Amino acid sequence: MESIDVSVVKNDIEAAHRIGKSNTMAKLKKTIVRFVNRKNCYQALTKKKNLRNSSGPKIFISENLT
């Protein structure tokens, strides 16, 4: 997540799951990530507005409390 200046390493992620149908053109699927610590999640959520101005890959970040 270099485009929003948040450092995430392998040990920070508890689980990651790909969901939904893949895009036939690019073979991309949505991914859900659960962090071990809320600190990285909150950092990503507070800096997600920087993604609008980046020219990197399209990333959408949202919070789900269920």
Secondary structure, 3 states (H helix, E strand, C coil): CHHHCCCCCHHHEEEEEEECCCCCCCCCCEEEEEECCHHHHHHHHHCHHHHHHCCCCCCCCCCCCC
